[in-house]
């Protein structure tokens, strides 16, 4: 595949961003010997590992970069790939007499925060979510007043059947409909790949929603994505505090946190540190 112009790659990346599709930008940063690509050569790789456009070398070099791109997407972390073009067995299978290094950078769309409902809690969720880097989408019936959601990336109105609720796997859905239709919207959310679905409701209402969802055929494993009542136990009372507790739980789930006070975590890790230090010399002595 011939090299693409930088402007063409930028246009493609913008189109992928608008479609909220994860992809990878691979850039050749160093070459030695008879490498087929030159420093600065770039390629776009889709979330399925397919080469979309560009050029970073042909044959198995391309295959190795595409594999590294998939790993970078899984780990959500950039990496540098060193390719030995002079090793048919352990390298890339291209005895060209050279080598190259490629910087592989995943480009991930910002996660969306779908807010269903209205009121002060929904307004605070929109503001907090945008501050935390989420693409806030407000969906309510009747159509919300845009002036009350200045941080929203998108406002959806009069979506009575929640047909426009289409979250991706990394998105979060917060149902803040004040008990109105929350069970119906929960069905739609659970049928999506959304990572986290939060229902702001009382404990009694949460039990009723869960019972309804079980009656709709959802398994206990599927219901693990549903958090009802939503939020961390902060003793929240005000709308701002409730929104903070909900966003705190979403961040905790997204980042793999424990929800424990940092002081407790520090004390726990501090207690383990001496044990690790005590074991280290024995391990070192056993190393050949």
PyMOL commands that set and color helices and strands:
alter all, ss='L'
color gray80, all
select helices_A, chain A and resi 6-18+59-75+120-131+146-148+182-190+203-215+220-223+239-255+262-286
alter helices_A, ss='H'
color red, helices_A
select strands_A, chain A and resi 23-33+42-46+51-54+79-84+98-107+112-117+135-140+154-157+172-176+196-199+226-228
alter strands_A, ss='S'
color yellow, strands_A
deselect
rebuild
show_as cartoon
